[in-house]
Amino acid sequence: MPEKDAFGLEIYNSLSKKKEKFEPLNPPFVGLYVCGPTVYGDPHLGHARAAVTFDVIYRYLQFLGYKVRYVRNITDVGHLEQEETEQGEDKIAKKARLEEVEPMEIVQKYTISYHKGMDLLNCLRPDIEPTASGHIIEQISLVKKILENGYGYAVNGNIYFDIETYRKDNPYGQLSGKVLEDLQSGSRDTAGLDEKKSPHDFALWKKATPAHIMRWDSPWGEGYPGWHLECTAMSLKYLGNKFDIHGGGLDLQFPHHEAEIAQCRSAHGHDPVKYWVHNNMITIDGAKMSKSAGNFINLDELFEGRHEKLEKAYSPMVVRFLILQSHYRSKIDFSNDALAAAEKGYNRLMNAATLLNELKTSPELSEETATLDREIQDACRQCHVSMNDDFNTAQVLAALFELSAKINALHNGQLSKSDLSVSACNEMVATLEQFIYAVLGLNQEVSVEHDLTGNLIELLIEVRRKARENKDFATSDKIRDELQEIGVHLKDEKDGTRFEINR
């Protein structure tokens, strides 16, 4: 058992609707699966919330000493536009049609974009990142097992999961709290229901129409897998038929995660996961994030300040800090004011962190127990207690700010360093460094006067533009290459050149 688990980690289980003591199935090993992105667009705030949430969980489990296998998938086929009724085009195929490229070009482009955004947010890469299209064999095998056990049926080359047969022996809706009879009576969408036994039966395998580009051979003809099937096949392949934690956004509880549970029970006779963990949603200025509402913000727009709701650009660490200020099961409302406040909080915390070396080398510290020791030790202990209380990063930050206030007061002479012992100081230094960097994943960002830097870069861009007009490509290339060496990347577009600073 990990040594640092002295306070006892508890996790809120979405299935039981209560906090439970974390007891891995096979300690010290932990299996963590998180539903990743469907890669048909640039990463946005919703992606950031989920990625940061599970990055912190991954980091903390490792911090406690567990050997974690973190698996997060890439959905590159099978996710249709209308999720609950499984109607419309494949999201990636539609994007490919609109951009007149191959679907896998879309997948490659937006997978790279997603990785770039998450890297800027300092999210650790998962240990395994499987793709749906790379696991067709495993998905076909899973469908065969479900059919053999009597929980699926074939119609015109489509394979559906038989919900009513499943419900004779198994509960359905426990995770989300949905009651199917209520959903059925309230539904007006009857498209495609003529071949289903129940409107809630979902596709395990879809027959490919002549126009459908992504298709694979199967025992039931050419087609492609259902969206729900993918995560079940990939999670079980890499983490075993039962694993510790399955994560994702709250919006995935139904129908996606309910379907995953049903598929695993139908194939293997038991639940796939011990703890279900879901992060809450994001609103922007109090409204649900939506492209049609005009409040949809991509990460690039946020980091570069290119959105009408933003007064300036905000760094990736400020965005990460804002996410951490709320418990992962609480909603987060993004606004320019909230980001500005988070920026001040982030800077205050990191400024205190820079004073640590000065403090721990101070000769004025007491060699024996001193007045401030108990307050310091209580705040340090609170960091551990808060993280063990269902990963409560908001309370961790509150404790870190308490320590930061002490550091600033000691630095400014408002408190005497002789009132702090060497041992308490060392504990405070270790706690701040461990929780700021290793657990919360915050980084020190280089302090740069953005306006001055921007003006200088724009000046170089203008010099480069004139060099290109004069066909002086050597100078043009030199400016571009040397800017790139210091982390400034130029993007030549139809309406001019813009720059991006790689943080």
N, C-alpha and C positions, 0 to 999 in steps of 0.2 A: 504493500500500500504506500502511495507517495507520502513523503515525510511532511510536506507543507500543507497537507489536508487536515491539519489539527482542528480547524474550525468547522469542518464538515460541509461539503458542497451540497446545496439543494437546488434542484432544477424544477421549474414549473412545467409539468407535463400536460400538454394540450389535450391528451386523451383522457386522463383522469380528472382534469380541471383542478389540480392542486399541486403544491410543491412536494417533491419527493426527494429523499436522500439519494444522491448519485452513487450508484453501485454498479460499476461496469460488469458486463457479462463475463469477461475474461481478463481481469486486471493483471498487469498494469496496462493492457492494450485497450484502446478505445476506437470504435468505428464511428465516424461522423460522415453522413451524407447530406448534401445540401443541393436543392434544385437550383441549377444555374440558369443563365439567360437563354432566350430564344434569339439567335443572332441575326436580326434583320434591321437593326437600327443602332445608332450610337448610344452608349450608356447614359443613363439619366439618374436622377436622384433616387428613384425607387431601387435601381440596381445598387447604388451606393449604400442605401440603408441596409439591405440584406447582406451585402458583402462585408461591411464593417461589423455588423452584428456577429456574424459567424466567424469572422477573423478574430475578434476578441475572445469568443468562446474557444476557438482553436488555440490561440495563444495562452489562455489561462489554463486550459487542460494540460498543455505542455509545461507551463510554469509549475503546476502542481506535481509534475513528474510522470504524467501518463505518456505512453507511447501511442500517439494518435495517428490514425490513417484517415486523412481528410479527402473525401471524394466529392467533387462538384462537377456536374455534367454540363455539356454544351448541347442544347437542342438545335439540331440543324435539319430536321425533317419531321413532319407529322403534326405540327402544332397549327391547327386551323384557326381561321379568323374568329368564328363564333365557338368559344370553348365549350359551353355547356350543352349546346345542341349539335356540335361537331359539323357545322355547316360552313360553307364558304371555301375560299382557297387556302392552301398552305401559305402561312405568312411569309416564308422565305421564297417560295416559288412566285408569289405575287410581287414581291419586291424585285426579284430577278426579271420578271416580265416587264415591270414598269421601267427598270433601268436598262433593259435589253442586254442582259448578261446571263451567264450560267448561274444556277442557284449556288453552286459551291464557290463562285466568286463573291457572292453576297456573304456567304458563311465566313470565308477567309477575311474579307474586309472588316466585318463587324466583330469577329472574334479578336482580331488585332486591336480594334478600337476599344473593345471591352477590357482587354488586358491592360492597355495603356492607361485607361481611366482608373482601374483598380490598383495598378502599380503606383500611380500618383497619390492615391489615398493610403498608400503603404499597407495594402492588404497582402498578406502572404499568399503565394500561389498554393493551390491544393496539391496534395501528394499525387493524386490521379485526376485527370480531367477528361473523361471519356465522352465521345460523341455518339449520338443516336445512330447516325448512319454507319458508324464503325462497329455496331453491335446488333446487326440484323439477324445473324445466326442465333444469338442468345434470345432474341425476342421471338423468333419463330419457334424455338424450343419451348419457351414459356407458354405460348399460345397452345401448342400441342398438349402440354400438361393440363391446362385449364379445360380444353375440350375433352381430354381423356377422363377427367374427373366429373364431367357432366355440367360444367358451369359456363359453357359457351355454345354458340350455334352459328352455322354458316348460312348466309343468304346471298345469292348472286355474287359470289367471290368476296363478300365482306364477312368478317368474323366479329360477332358481338358477344359481349359479356351478358349473361342471363341473370339480371338482378333479382328477379322474383324467386328463381331456383336457389340462388345464393342465400336469400333472406329466410328461407325455410330452416336453415341450420346455423345462420350467422347473423349477428347484428350489423346494421348498415346505417351510418349517420352519427355514430358516437363521437367521432372526432370533431365534426363541424356543428353538431346539434341540429342538422337539417332533417326534416320529416318529409319523406318523398311524396306522401299523399297530398300534403299541402303544396308542394312544388308543382305537382302534376295538375292540380285543380286551378292553379294560378297561371299556368303556362298557356300562351297563345301560339307558340311556334310549333307547327306540325310538320315542318319540312323534313322529309326523309323518314318519317315515322312509319310509313306503310310497310316497311320490311322489318321493323323491330317488334319484338313481342311486347316490350314496354318502352315508353318514351325515355326512360332513364337508363336503358341498356346502352352501354358505351362501346365504341369500336376498339377491338384489339388489333384488327388488321383491316385496312381499307383497300378495296379494289381500285387500281389506277385507271382513270379515264384516258382516252387516247391523247388528250392534251397534257396529261400530267407527266412532267419531266422526270421527277425522282421516283424510281420504281425498282423493285427487286423481285426475283423469282421466289415463289413459295409453294407449298403443297396446294394452295387454294388459288393459284394464278398470280400474275404480276400485280404487285401492290406496294403498300408502304405501311409502317407500323402506326398504331394509335399513340397519341401523345402520352397517355397515362402508362402505357406498357413500357415505355423507354426507361423511365426512372426505376421501375421495379426490376427490370432485367439487369440494369447496370449496377444498382446498389447491391443486389444479391450476389452478383458476380465478384465484386471486389471486397465486399464486407461480410459475406456469408448469408445464410438463410435467415439469420436473426442478428441484428446489430444494435448498437447502443443509442445513437442519436440520429434522428432525421429532422432536418431543418428546412425552412423556406418562409416565404411571405404569408401573411394571414389570408391573403386572397387565394392561396393554393389549397387551403383546407378542403374546399369543395369546388369542383368535383375531383380535383387531381389526387390529393392525398387519400381521400376516401376510396378512390378507385385503386390506389396502390395497395392499401390494406386488403381490399377484397381480392385483388389478383394474387397476392401472396398466400392468403388463407386458402384460396381455391386450388393453388398449385401445390402448396406445401403443408397445409393444414394448421398453420399457426400465424400469429401476427408477426410482421417483419421487424418491428422496432420496439425498443423498450421505452424511450423517451421521445415524444414529438415536441419540437420547439418551433414557435412561429413568431417572427417579428411583425410589429404593427406597421400601418401604412403611413404615407407622407401626404400632407396637405400643403398647399401653397397659398398664403394669405387667407387661410381658413377654408379654402375650397379644394375639392378633390383634383389632383393633378390630371390634366387632360389636354391633348393637343388642340381639340376643338375649342376649348375655353381660352386658349392662348396663354396658359400658365404652365406649360410643359417646358422644363428646363433641362437641357443636356449638360453633361459635366463640362464639356469644352466651353459652352456659353457661360457657365458659372465661373470657371477658372479664368476666363478672359473678359468677363463683364459684358458680354454681348447679348444682353437680354433687357427688354424694356422694364422689367421689374427690379433690375439691379442698378444701384448707383455707381458701382465699381466692381472690379474683379476681386474674387475671394480665393485664397490659396486652398489647395487640397487639405492641408492640415486644419484649417479653420472649419471646413465642411465636416471633416472627421470629428473635430472637437464638438461641433454642434450636435452631431448624431449621438455622441457619447454623453451629452448632457441630459439625455432622456433615457429612461429605462427602455429596453428593446421592445417590451410589450405595450408601451405607450405610443400614442400618435406623436408625430413631429410636425409642427407647422413651420415651414420654411418661409422666411420673408427677409427683405433687406435689413430690417431692424434686428431680427434674430441673428442674422449672420454678422452684423456689425457688433452686436453684443458678444457673440462667440469669439470674434476676432480679438476683442479686448481681453476676454477671459483667457484665451489661448496664450496671448502675449504675456499676460501677468504670470501665468504658470511657468512658461518657459524662461522668463526673465529670472524667476526665483531659482529655477534649475541651474542657471548659469552661475549662481552664487555658491553652489555646493562645494566646489573645490576650495574656494576661499575659506568657507566655514570649517571644513574637516581638517584643514591644516593650521587652524588658529591655535596659538600657544596659550590663549586665555581660557580655554575650556577646562572645566573641573575634572580632576582625576577620580573624584568620588561622586556618589549620588547627589544631584543638585535640584534646585527648585523647579526647573522647567521639565525635568525628566518625565514625570507622570503624564503631563499634558501631551508631550511629544509621543510617548509610548502608546497612549490611548488613541491618538490620531493614526499612528502606524497600524495598530491592531484593527482599527475601523476599516482600513483599506482591505484587509483580508476578510473581515466579517462581511463587508458589503459585497465583495465579489462572490463569496460563498453563498450569499443570499440571492440566488438566481441571477448572477452576473449583473449586479446593480451598479453600473458605471456612473450613474448620476451621483450616488452616495460616495463612491470612490473619489470622484472629483471634488466633492465637498470636503472630504478629509484631506485631500492633497492641497486644497486651497488653505485649509487651516494650518498645515505645515508650512505652506508658502508664506503666509502672514508672519509666522514665527521667524522664518529665514530673513525676510525683509526687515523685521524689527531688530533682529540681531545685527544685520548689516548696517542699519541706520543708527545704531546705538540706542534705540528705544528700549531694548532689552540688553542685559549684560551677558556676555558670552560665558562669564564665570558661573552663571546660573544654569549652565547646561553641561552635563558630563560628556566625556569622550565617548562612552558606550552608547548613550542616548543619541548623540550626534551621529555616530556611525549607523545606528538603526534608522534614523531619519534619512540619511543619505542613501542607504541601501533601498529603503522603501520607495523613495521618490524615483530613483533610477529604475527600479524594477517595474513599478506600476506605470510610470509615464511612458517609458520606452518599450519594455518587454511585453507588458500586459495590455495597455491601452493603445500601443502602437503609434504614439505621437512622435514626431521628429522635430528637431531644431531646424527651422528654415532660415536661410540666409536673409538677413535684414537688408532690404534694398529699397531705396526711394523710388517707387514705381514710376512716378511721373518723369523724373530725371532720366532714369534708365530708358523709359519708353521714348522720350524725345531723342536721346542719343541713337537709339536703334533706328528710329524713323529717319534720322539724318543719314545714317549709313545706307538705309534702303533707297533714299533719294539719290545718293551718290552712285549706288549700284545701278539704279534705273537709267541714269544718264550714261553710265559706262556701257550698258547694253545697247542704248540708242546709238552710241558711237561705235558699236561693234567691238568694243574693248572687252572681250569675254574673259580675258585673263584676270582683269581687275574685278569684274563681276563675280567670277567664280571664287576669287580669293576672299572677297567680302563674305560671300555665302559660307564658304568652308570655315573661315576663322570664327565667324559668329556661331557656327554649329559646334565648334570645338569648346566654346564656353557655355553651351547649353541653350543657344538661341537658334530656333529653327525657322527658316523663312518658307512661306507658302505662297507661290505665285498663282494668282487666281485671275479670272477675267477682268475684275474691276480693280486690280492692283495687287500689291504684295502685303501680306500681313505676317506678323511674327508670333511665335509661341515660345515661352521660356520653359524649358524642361526642368521642373523642380525636383 
